[in-house]
Amino acid sequence: MRAARLIRMVLLLQSRPSMTGAELARELEVSERTVARDVLALSEAGVPVYAARGRTGGYRLIGGYRTRLTGLARGEAETLFLSGVPSALRAMGLADTASAARLKVAAALLPELSDTPASAAQRFHLDAPGWWQEPVTPEPLPLIAEAVWGDRLLTARYRRRAETGGTEVRRTLEPYGLVLKAGVWYLVARPAEEELSPPRAAVPAPRDSAGSAGSDGAGGAGRTPGGKPGAGPGPRSHRVYRVERFGSVTVSEQRFARDEGFDLPGFWRERAAEFARSILRDTVVVRLSPAGARKLPRVTDRVAAREALAAAGEADGEGWVTVTLPVESLDVAHEQVLALGPEAELLEPPELRARFAEAAARAAALYARDRHDERDGR
């Protein structure tokens, strides 16, 4: 632990003209007294650290000293590619590894390029969670990330969806990758060979009309063990699990043979598209004004809206078009189409049209009142 801290201190001093004791203590997460002891240890080891006293004092390397300890370890190189997502690194317990990797890269830069890390950090920032959602780090995430990085089997308790009983099952999995989607963590894995009955895995939660996460879905990934699209989920197909549903997690020392042909981004892209299509179980027929047609992708599933508009016939004499729109449910469709106001007319099904007529009548009655007369007592 101390050796790693001393190396970080040298790299920090190499990447900057000078640093105060307080700055070093903050970067290294130790006390200023510990910083002073570490500086003394470096000096005794032959590292030329100069300490200047006073208000403008601090620590710096003298004589143009540069360390050669800039070679990246494998873990540091891997986490360096994730350094644009600091919140995800912290959640997976990789913040220190990524920090060491950035310091080594900074130390290897030419002096005239020494400001590039800070320059880039001030020009790009990724904030993964959605609006109005507090980011939550599932407790088992660091352990699961450790298993993913090491290609090691993990055994865990997994809580099934409430609609399938909400029971917990014990599973041994081959963890292939982690996905952070709209602030929610998912594990892509396939049951280990000894698993005889894989669980119905969680999938990205549907969005309700307000854009918040709904309940979990279920199902396998529809891929073969080789990572190519398959005819359907088999006992050894890759599946998606919500990390927050894992209970106790144990990482085994046993490694599994990773399928190098598996493509995590491609898998997730196809699986997410399948899920989005699977939740659109009903259809409605809507007549839209030109303004309503423009707004439709904003209030409902964008892909479904664009496909419905593309399949619509010619506009009528008033410029309105009629579309058949896939929706999650009639209740969701009621809220979504209602958001279009007078720019949309719900035609079918009849029972939903009746609900729109009732809502329109209630709104008309509200706006028919003269609030000025009511306030004046007339």
KEKE-673934 format. One record per residue (C-alpha): residue in one letter; x, y, z. Coordinates in nm, 2 decimals. Layout:
<pts>
residuo c1 c2 c3
A X Y Z;
...
</pts>
This chain:
<pts>
residuo c1 c2 c3
M 0.00 0.00 0.00;
R 0.27 0.25 0.10;
A 0.49 0.16 -0.20;
A 0.20 0.23 -0.44;
R 0.14 0.56 -0.26;
L 0.50 0.67 -0.29;
I 0.50 0.59 -0.66;
R 0.18 0.80 -0.70;
M 0.34 1.09 -0.51;
V 0.64 1.08 -0.75;
L 0.42 1.08 -1.05;
L 0.21 1.36 -0.91;
L 0.52 1.58 -0.85;
Q 0.65 1.49 -1.20;
S 0.33 1.60 -1.37;
R 0.32 1.95 -1.19;
P 0.57 2.22 -1.12;
S 0.50 2.19 -0.74;
M 0.24 2.08 -0.50;
T 0.16 2.19 -0.14;
G 0.13 1.94 0.14;
A -0.24 1.99 0.15;
E -0.28 1.92 -0.22;
L -0.07 1.60 -0.20;
A -0.27 1.49 0.11;
R -0.60 1.55 -0.08;
E -0.48 1.36 -0.39;
L -0.34 1.07 -0.19;
E -0.62 1.06 0.07;
V -0.38 1.08 0.37;
S -0.29 1.34 0.63;
E -0.03 1.61 0.57;
R 0.19 1.44 0.84;
T 0.19 1.12 0.63;
V 0.29 1.33 0.33;
A 0.59 1.47 0.52;
R 0.70 1.12 0.62;
D 0.66 0.99 0.26;
V 0.87 1.28 0.13;
L 1.14 1.19 0.38;
A 1.13 0.83 0.27;
L 1.16 0.93 -0.10;
S 1.46 1.16 -0.02;
E 1.63 0.87 0.17;
A 1.57 0.65 -0.14;
G 1.75 0.90 -0.36;
V 1.45 1.08 -0.52;
P 1.53 1.45 -0.52;
V 1.23 1.60 -0.36;
Y 1.27 1.97 -0.25;
A 1.06 2.11 0.02;
A 1.01 2.49 0.03;
R 0.87 2.65 0.35;
G 0.63 2.94 0.38;
R 0.30 3.04 0.24;
T 0.41 2.99 -0.12;
G 0.61 2.67 -0.04;
G 0.54 2.32 -0.13;
Y 0.71 2.01 -0.28;
R 0.88 1.97 -0.62;
L 1.13 1.75 -0.80;
I 1.46 1.91 -0.87;
G 1.72 1.87 -1.14;
G 1.46 1.77 -1.41;
Y 1.41 1.43 -1.24;
R 1.18 1.20 -1.42;
T 1.08 0.85 -1.31;
R 1.07 0.56 -1.55;
L 0.79 0.39 -1.35;
T 0.53 0.49 -1.62;
G 0.46 0.14 -1.77;
L 0.09 0.06 -1.74;
A -0.02 -0.26 -1.58;
R -0.30 -0.45 -1.75;
G -0.57 -0.34 -1.51;
E -0.46 0.03 -1.54;
A -0.46 0.01 -1.92;
E -0.81 -0.14 -1.92;
T -0.95 0.11 -1.68;
L -0.79 0.40 -1.86;
F -1.04 0.34 -2.14;
L -1.32 0.40 -1.89;
S -1.18 0.71 -1.73;
G -1.44 0.93 -1.91;
V -1.70 0.77 -1.68;
P -1.58 0.86 -1.33;
S -1.90 0.77 -1.15;
A -1.90 0.42 -1.31;
L -1.54 0.37 -1.20;
R -1.62 0.46 -0.85;
A -1.92 0.23 -0.84;
M -1.71 -0.06 -0.96;
G -1.43 0.01 -0.71;
L -1.18 0.10 -0.99;
A -1.12 0.47 -0.91;
D -0.77 0.42 -0.76;
T -0.66 0.20 -1.05;
A -0.78 0.46 -1.30;
S -0.61 0.74 -1.11;
A -0.28 0.56 -1.12;
A -0.32 0.50 -1.50;
R -0.39 0.87 -1.56;
L -0.09 0.97 -1.35;
K 0.14 0.74 -1.55;
V 0.02 0.87 -1.88;
A 0.06 1.23 -1.76;
A 0.41 1.16 -1.64;
A 0.51 1.01 -1.97;
L 0.39 1.32 -2.16;
L 0.63 1.58 -2.29;
P 0.64 1.90 -2.08;
E 0.46 2.10 -2.34;
L 0.17 1.85 -2.33;
S 0.14 1.83 -1.95;
D -0.18 2.03 -1.94;
T -0.37 1.80 -2.18;
P -0.53 1.58 -1.91;
A -0.68 1.88 -1.73;
S -0.77 2.04 -2.06;
A -0.96 1.74 -2.18;
A -1.14 1.69 -1.84;
Q -1.26 2.05 -1.85;
R -1.40 2.00 -2.20;
F -1.58 1.67 -2.17;
H -1.79 1.52 -1.89;
L -2.03 1.22 -1.91;
D -2.32 1.22 -1.66;
A -2.47 0.87 -1.70;
P -2.78 0.87 -1.47;
G -3.11 1.01 -1.61;
W -3.27 1.34 -1.49;
W -3.45 1.33 -1.15;
Q -3.30 1.00 -1.06;
E -3.05 0.96 -0.77;
P -2.77 0.74 -0.88;
V -2.77 0.42 -0.67;
T -2.47 0.19 -0.65;
P -2.58 -0.17 -0.59;
E -2.39 -0.32 -0.30;
P -2.26 -0.63 -0.49;
L -2.14 -0.42 -0.79;
P -1.76 -0.41 -0.70;
L -1.75 -0.79 -0.65;
I -1.93 -0.85 -0.98;
A -1.69 -0.61 -1.16;
E -1.40 -0.80 -1.01;
A -1.54 -1.13 -1.15;
V -1.60 -0.96 -1.49;
W -1.24 -0.83 -1.51;
G -1.09 -1.16 -1.41;
D -1.32 -1.39 -1.61;
R -1.40 -1.57 -1.29;
L -1.72 -1.76 -1.21;
L -1.95 -1.61 -0.95;
T -2.22 -1.77 -0.74;
A -2.50 -1.55 -0.62;
R -2.86 -1.53 -0.49;
Y -3.08 -1.37 -0.75;
R -3.43 -1.23 -0.68;
R -3.68 -1.30 -0.95;
R -3.94 -1.05 -1.07;
A -4.25 -1.00 -0.85;
E -4.49 -1.12 -1.12;
T -4.30 -1.45 -1.12;
G -4.32 -1.49 -0.75;
G -4.03 -1.27 -0.63;
T -3.84 -1.58 -0.50;
E -3.47 -1.60 -0.47;
V -3.27 -1.86 -0.66;
R -2.90 -1.96 -0.64;
R -2.71 -1.93 -0.96;
T -2.35 -1.99 -1.08;
L -2.27 -1.76 -1.37;
E -2.01 -1.67 -1.62;
P -2.00 -1.29 -1.61;
Y -1.93 -1.14 -1.95;
G -1.98 -0.77 -1.90;
L -2.15 -0.49 -1.72;
V -2.38 -0.23 -1.88;
L -2.49 0.10 -1.73;
K -2.82 0.21 -1.88;
A -2.99 0.53 -1.77;
G -2.84 0.50 -1.42;
V -2.92 0.13 -1.39;
W -2.66 -0.15 -1.38;
Y -2.70 -0.47 -1.57;
L -2.49 -0.79 -1.58;
V -2.46 -0.98 -1.91;
A -2.38 -1.34 -1.82;
R -2.45 -1.70 -1.91;
P -2.52 -1.99 -1.67;
A -2.21 -2.20 -1.59;
E -2.21 -2.54 -1.74;
E -2.32 -2.70 -1.41;
E -2.64 -2.49 -1.41;
L -2.93 -2.71 -1.53;
S -3.22 -2.46 -1.51;
P -3.11 -2.10 -1.57;
P -3.33 -1.83 -1.42;
R -3.55 -1.60 -1.62;
A -3.32 -1.30 -1.64;
A -3.41 -0.94 -1.58;
V -3.40 -0.70 -1.88;
P -3.39 -0.32 -1.90;
A -3.70 -0.18 -1.72;
P -3.97 -0.03 -1.94;
R -4.03 0.34 -1.92;
D -4.35 0.48 -1.80;
S -4.50 0.80 -1.95;
A -4.30 1.02 -1.71;
G -3.97 0.85 -1.82;
S -3.90 0.67 -1.49;
A -3.80 0.31 -1.46;
G -4.08 0.06 -1.45;
S -4.08 -0.31 -1.35;
D -3.84 -0.56 -1.48;
G -3.90 -0.77 -1.79;
A -3.78 -1.12 -1.84;
G -3.63 -1.36 -2.09;
G -3.30 -1.48 -2.23;
A -3.09 -1.31 -2.49;
G -3.17 -1.51 -2.79;
R -2.80 -1.58 -2.87;
T -2.59 -1.88 -2.92;
P -2.28 -1.94 -2.70;
G -2.08 -1.80 -2.98;
G -2.24 -1.46 -2.93;
K -2.42 -1.47 -3.27;
P -2.80 -1.41 -3.30;
G -2.98 -1.73 -3.22;
A -3.32 -1.87 -3.27;
G -3.41 -1.82 -2.91;
P -3.28 -1.84 -2.55;
G -3.12 -2.17 -2.48;
P -2.98 -2.31 -2.15;
R -2.64 -2.17 -2.23;
S -2.74 -1.84 -2.40;
H -2.63 -1.50 -2.27;
R -2.88 -1.34 -2.04;
V -2.93 -1.00 -1.88;
Y -2.96 -0.95 -1.50;
R -3.03 -0.64 -1.30;
V -2.74 -0.60 -1.06;
E -2.97 -0.46 -0.79;
R -3.15 -0.79 -0.77;
F -2.84 -0.98 -0.67;
G -2.81 -1.08 -0.30;
S -2.50 -1.24 -0.16;
V -2.23 -1.28 -0.42;
T -1.92 -1.50 -0.41;
V -1.64 -1.47 -0.66;
S -1.47 -1.80 -0.73;
E -1.10 -1.86 -0.80;
Q -1.21 -2.07 -1.09;
R -1.18 -1.90 -1.43;
F -1.41 -1.97 -1.72;
A -1.31 -1.99 -2.09;
R -1.45 -1.67 -2.23;
D -1.60 -1.68 -2.58;
E -1.38 -1.43 -2.76;
G -1.64 -1.40 -3.04;
F -1.89 -1.24 -2.80;
D -1.96 -0.88 -2.88;
L -2.10 -0.70 -2.57;
P -2.20 -0.37 -2.75;
G -2.37 -0.56 -3.03;
F -2.54 -0.80 -2.80;
W -2.68 -0.51 -2.58;
R -2.79 -0.32 -2.89;
E -2.99 -0.61 -3.02;
R -3.13 -0.71 -2.68;
A -3.24 -0.36 -2.60;
A -3.42 -0.33 -2.94;
E -3.59 -0.67 -2.88;
F -3.70 -0.55 -2.53;
A -3.83 -0.22 -2.67;
R -4.04 -0.41 -2.93;
S -4.16 -0.67 -2.68;
I -4.33 -0.42 -2.45;
L -4.54 -0.26 -2.72;
R -4.83 -0.50 -2.69;
D -5.12 -0.29 -2.80;
T -5.20 -0.06 -3.09;
V -5.41 0.26 -3.13;
V -5.52 0.45 -3.43;
V -5.45 0.83 -3.41;
R -5.52 1.12 -3.64;
L -5.25 1.38 -3.62;
S -5.21 1.74 -3.73;
P -4.88 1.85 -3.88;
A -4.77 1.98 -3.54;
G -4.89 1.65 -3.37;
A -4.69 1.44 -3.62;
R -4.38 1.64 -3.53;
K -4.44 1.60 -3.16;
L -4.53 1.23 -3.16;
P -4.17 1.10 -3.12;
R -4.13 1.32 -2.81;
V -4.42 1.16 -2.62;
T -4.40 0.80 -2.72;
D -4.14 0.54 -2.83;
R -3.93 0.72 -3.09;
V -3.87 0.42 -3.31;
A -4.24 0.31 -3.30;
A -4.35 0.67 -3.38;
R -4.11 0.71 -3.67;
E -4.22 0.38 -3.82;
A -4.59 0.46 -3.78;
L -4.54 0.80 -3.95;
A -4.35 0.64 -4.23;
A -4.62 0.39 -4.29;
A -4.90 0.65 -4.28;
G -5.10 0.73 -4.60;
E -5.14 1.06 -4.76;
A -5.26 1.36 -4.55;
D -5.63 1.44 -4.57;
G -5.78 1.77 -4.69;
E -5.69 1.94 -4.36;
G -5.33 1.82 -4.37;
W -5.38 1.55 -4.10;
V -5.25 1.20 -4.12;
T -5.38 0.88 -3.96;
V -5.13 0.64 -3.80;
T -5.15 0.30 -3.64;
L -4.92 0.33 -3.34;
P -4.78 0.04 -3.12;
V -4.81 0.12 -2.75;
E -4.72 -0.04 -2.42;
S -5.08 -0.04 -2.30;
L -5.40 0.16 -2.34;
D -5.34 0.34 -2.01;
V -4.99 0.45 -2.13;
A -5.13 0.55 -2.47;
H -5.40 0.76 -2.30;
E -5.13 0.96 -2.12;
Q -4.90 0.99 -2.42;
V -5.16 1.10 -2.67;
L -5.33 1.33 -2.42;
A -5.00 1.52 -2.41;
L -5.05 1.62 -2.77;
G -5.36 1.81 -2.68;
P -5.57 1.94 -2.97;
E -5.31 1.82 -3.22;
A -5.43 1.46 -3.20;
E -5.76 1.27 -3.23;
L -5.78 0.92 -3.09;
L -5.98 0.71 -3.34;
E -5.95 0.35 -3.21;
P -6.01 0.15 -3.00;
P -6.36 0.28 -2.92;
E -6.32 0.24 -2.54;
L -6.01 0.45 -2.54;
R -6.18 0.71 -2.76;
A -6.46 0.73 -2.50;
R -6.20 0.81 -2.23;
F -6.05 1.09 -2.45;
A -6.40 1.23 -2.51;
E -6.46 1.24 -2.14;
A -6.13 1.41 -2.07;
A -6.20 1.66 -2.34;
A -6.54 1.74 -2.20;
R -6.40 1.79 -1.85;
A -6.13 2.02 -1.99;
A -6.38 2.22 -2.19;
A -6.60 2.26 -1.88;
L -6.30 2.39 -1.68;
Y -6.21 2.65 -1.94;
A -6.57 2.75 -2.00;
R -6.58 2.90 -1.65;
D -6.50 3.27 -1.61;
R -6.25 3.28 -1.33;
H -6.26 3.66 -1.32;
D -6.63 3.65 -1.25;
E -6.58 3.39 -0.97;
R -6.31 3.60 -0.80;
D -6.54 3.91 -0.82;
G -6.83 3.72 -0.66;
R -7.05 3.74 -0.96;
</pts>
